[in-house]
Amino acid sequence: MLDIEGIVARQGASLEADYVRGWLEELSWAAEDFEVIRRFERAWTEYGPAR
């Protein structure tokens, strides 16, 4: 799995969070594993542009 925290920290405000969320949701349903969405949201809260 990619380093979600690192990607969010590096991309910051240039990351299109809604676009990423949409794809993560699709992938999570396909894999029947929603942990990646939770990890993204935690990283976005900690490292995203509104921190």
DSSP file (Angstrom, degrees, kcal/mol; ACC not computed):
  #  RESIDUE AA STRUCTURE BP1 BP2  ACC     N-H-->O    O-->H-N    N-H-->O    O-->H-N    TCO  KAPPA ALPHA  PHI   PSI    X-CA   Y-CA   Z-CA
    1    1 A M              0   0    0      0, 0.0     0, 0.0     0, 0.0     0, 0.0   0.000 360.0 360.0 360.0 143.6    0.0    0.0    0.0
    2    2 A L        -     0   0    0      1,-0.1     2,-1.6     2,-0.0     3,-0.2  -0.258 360.0 -98.1 -68.4 158.7    1.2    3.5   -0.8
    3    3 A D     >  -     0   0    0      1,-0.2     4,-2.2     2,-0.1     5,-0.2  -0.624  43.4-178.3 -78.9  88.1    2.3    5.8    2.0
    4    4 A I  H  > S+     0   0    0     -2,-1.6     4,-2.5     1,-0.2     5,-0.2   0.897  78.8  52.4 -58.7 -44.0   -1.0    7.8    2.2
    5    5 A E  H  > S+     0   0    0      1,-0.2     4,-2.6     2,-0.2    -1,-0.2   0.916 110.2  48.4 -60.6 -44.0    0.4   10.1    4.9
    6    6 A G  H  > S+     0   0    0      2,-0.2     4,-2.5     1,-0.2     5,-0.2   0.889 110.9  50.3 -64.1 -40.7    3.4   11.0    2.8
    7    7 A I  H  X S+     0   0    0     -4,-2.2     4,-2.8     2,-0.2     5,-0.3   0.941 113.1  45.5 -64.2 -46.8    1.3   11.7   -0.3
    8    8 A V  H  X S+     0   0    0     -4,-2.5     4,-2.5     1,-0.2    -2,-0.2   0.919 113.6  49.8 -63.2 -43.4   -1.1   14.0    1.6
    9    9 A A  H  < S+     0   0    0     -4,-2.6    -1,-0.2    -5,-0.2    -2,-0.2   0.906 116.2  41.9 -62.7 -42.0    1.8   15.8    3.3
   10   10 A R  H  < S+     0   0    0     -4,-2.5    -2,-0.2    -5,-0.2    -1,-0.2   0.902 121.0  39.7 -72.2 -41.6    3.7   16.3    0.0
   11   11 A Q  H >< S+     0   0    0     -4,-2.8     3,-2.0    -5,-0.2     4,-0.2   0.839  80.7 157.5 -81.6 -33.8    0.7   17.3   -2.1
   12   12 A G  G >< S+     0   0    0     -4,-2.5     3,-1.7    -5,-0.3    -1,-0.2  -0.154  71.3   1.9  50.2-128.9   -1.2   19.4    0.5
   13   13 A A  G 3  S+     0   0    0      1,-0.3    -1,-0.3    35,-0.1     4,-0.1   0.694 126.3  66.1 -65.6 -20.5   -3.6   21.9   -1.0
   14   14 A S  G <  S+     0   0    0     -3,-2.0     2,-0.4     2,-0.1    -1,-0.3   0.618  79.0 100.0 -78.5  -9.9   -2.9   20.7   -4.6
   15   15 A L  S <  S-     0   0    0     -3,-1.7     2,-1.5    -4,-0.2     3,-0.1  -0.630  74.7-136.7 -77.5 127.4   -4.5   17.3   -3.8
   16   16 A E     >  -     0   0    0     -2,-0.4     4,-2.3     1,-0.2     3,-0.3  -0.669  24.9-175.5 -84.9  88.7   -8.0   17.0   -5.1
   17   17 A A  H  > S+     0   0    0     -2,-1.5     4,-2.9     1,-0.2    -1,-0.2   0.856  77.5  52.4 -59.6 -41.0   -9.4   15.3   -2.0
   18   18 A D  H  > S+     0   0    0      2,-0.2     4,-2.0     1,-0.2    -1,-0.2   0.898 110.5  48.8 -64.4 -39.0  -12.9   14.8   -3.3
   19   19 A Y  H  > S+     0   0    0     -3,-0.3     4,-1.9     2,-0.2    -2,-0.2   0.927 113.1  47.2 -63.3 -46.1  -11.5   13.1   -6.4
   20   20 A V  H  X S+     0   0    0     -4,-2.3     4,-2.8     1,-0.2     5,-0.2   0.917 109.9  53.4 -62.7 -43.8   -9.3   10.9   -4.3
   21   21 A R  H  X S+     0   0    0     -4,-2.9     4,-2.4     1,-0.2    -1,-0.2   0.904 106.4  53.3 -58.8 -41.6  -12.2   10.0   -2.0
   22   22 A G  H  X S+     0   0    0     -4,-2.0     4,-2.0     1,-0.2    -1,-0.2   0.928 112.8  42.6 -59.5 -46.6  -14.3    8.9   -4.9
   23   23 A W  H  X S+     0   0    0     -4,-1.9     4,-2.7     2,-0.2     5,-0.2   0.885 112.3  53.3 -69.3 -38.5  -11.6    6.5   -6.2
   24   24 A L  H  X S+     0   0    0     -4,-2.8     4,-2.5     1,-0.2    -1,-0.2   0.895 108.3  51.2 -63.0 -37.9  -10.8    5.2   -2.7
   25   25 A E  H  X S+     0   0    0     -4,-2.4     4,-2.3    -5,-0.2    -2,-0.2   0.935 110.9  47.8 -64.1 -45.4  -14.5    4.5   -2.2
   26   26 A E  H  X S+     0   0    0     -4,-2.0     4,-2.0     1,-0.2    -2,-0.2   0.940 115.1  45.3 -59.2 -47.9  -14.7    2.5   -5.5
   27   27 A L  H  X S+     0   0    0     -4,-2.7     4,-2.3     1,-0.2    -1,-0.2   0.876 110.8  54.0 -64.5 -37.9  -11.5    0.6   -4.7
   28   28 A S  H  X>S+     0   0    0     -4,-2.5     5,-1.7    -5,-0.2     4,-1.2   0.902 108.4  48.5 -65.3 -41.3  -12.7   -0.1   -1.1
   29   29 A W  H  <5S+     0   0    0     -4,-2.3    -1,-0.2     2,-0.2    -2,-0.2   0.919 112.3  49.4 -63.9 -42.0  -16.0   -1.6   -2.3
   30   30 A A  H  <5S+     0   0    0     -4,-2.0    -2,-0.2     1,-0.2    -1,-0.2   0.890 119.5  36.9 -64.1 -38.9  -14.1   -3.8   -4.8
   31   31 A A  H  <5S-     0   0    0     -4,-2.3    -1,-0.2     2,-0.2    -2,-0.2   0.552 101.6-132.4 -88.9  -8.7  -11.7   -5.0   -2.2
   32   32 A E  T  <5S+     0   0    0     -4,-1.2     2,-0.3    -3,-0.2    -3,-0.2   0.892  73.5 112.7  53.5  42.1  -14.3   -5.1    0.6
   33   33 A D      < +     0   0    0     -5,-1.7     3,-0.4    -6,-0.2    -2,-0.2  -0.915  42.1 179.8-146.6 113.5  -11.8   -3.3    2.8
   34   34 A F     >  +     0   0    0     -2,-0.3     4,-1.5     1,-0.2     3,-0.5   0.288  56.8 101.2-100.9   8.8  -12.5    0.3    3.9
   35   35 A E  H  > S+     0   0    0      1,-0.2     4,-2.7     2,-0.2     5,-0.2   0.858  75.2  61.6 -62.2 -35.0   -9.4    0.9    6.0
   36   36 A V  H  > S+     0   0    0     -3,-0.4     4,-2.3     1,-0.2    -1,-0.2   0.870 102.8  50.7 -62.6 -35.9   -7.7    2.8    3.2
   37   37 A I  H  > S+     0   0    0     -3,-0.5     4,-2.5     2,-0.2    -1,-0.2   0.928 110.6  48.8 -65.9 -44.0  -10.5    5.5    3.4
   38   38 A R  H  X S+     0   0    0     -4,-1.5     4,-2.3     1,-0.2    -2,-0.2   0.905 111.5  49.9 -61.7 -41.0  -10.0    5.8    7.1
   39   39 A R  H  X S+     0   0    0     -4,-2.7     4,-2.4     2,-0.2    -1,-0.2   0.908 110.6  49.6 -64.9 -41.0   -6.3    6.1    6.6
   40   40 A F  H  X S+     0   0    0     -4,-2.3     4,-3.0    -5,-0.2    -2,-0.2   0.938 111.0  49.1 -62.2 -46.3   -6.8    8.8    4.0
   41   41 A E  H  X S+     0   0    0     -4,-2.5     4,-2.3     1,-0.2    -2,-0.2   0.891 111.4  49.2 -63.1 -39.8   -9.2   10.8    6.3
   42   42 A R  H  X S+     0   0    0     -4,-2.3     4,-2.1     2,-0.2    -1,-0.2   0.928 114.1  46.0 -63.7 -43.4   -6.8   10.6    9.2
   43   43 A A  H  X>S+     0   0    0     -4,-2.4     4,-3.7     2,-0.2     5,-0.6   0.903 111.3  51.8 -65.4 -41.1   -3.9   11.8    7.0
   44   44 A W  H  X5S+     0   0    0     -4,-3.0     4,-1.6     1,-0.2     6,-0.3   0.901 111.0  48.4 -62.9 -40.7   -6.0   14.6    5.5
   45   45 A T  H  <5S+     0   0    0     -4,-2.3    -1,-0.2    -5,-0.2    -2,-0.2   0.905 121.4  35.3 -63.8 -41.9   -7.0   15.7    9.0
   46   46 A E  H  <5S+     0   0    0     -4,-2.1    -2,-0.2    -5,-0.2    -3,-0.2   0.884 136.0  16.8 -81.7 -40.4   -3.3   15.7   10.2
   47   47 A Y  H  <5S+     0   0    0     -4,-3.7    -3,-0.2    -5,-0.2    -2,-0.2   0.504  94.7 110.8-115.9  -7.8   -1.4   16.8    7.1
   48   48 A G  S ><<S-     0   0    0     -4,-1.6     3,-1.5    -5,-0.6   -35,-0.1   0.003  85.5 -89.6 -67.0 177.3   -4.0   18.4    4.8
   49   49 A P  T 3  S+     0   0    0      0, 0.0    -1,-0.1     0, 0.0   -36,-0.1   0.699 121.1  58.9 -65.6 -21.5   -4.2   22.1    4.0
   50   50 A A  T 3         0   0    0     -6,-0.3    -2,-0.1     1,-0.2    -5,-0.0   0.303 360.0 360.0 -91.4  11.1   -6.5   23.0    6.9
   51   51 A R    <         0   0    0     -3,-1.5    -1,-0.2    -7,-0.1    -6,-0.0   0.507 360.0 360.0 -66.6 360.0   -4.1   21.7    9.6
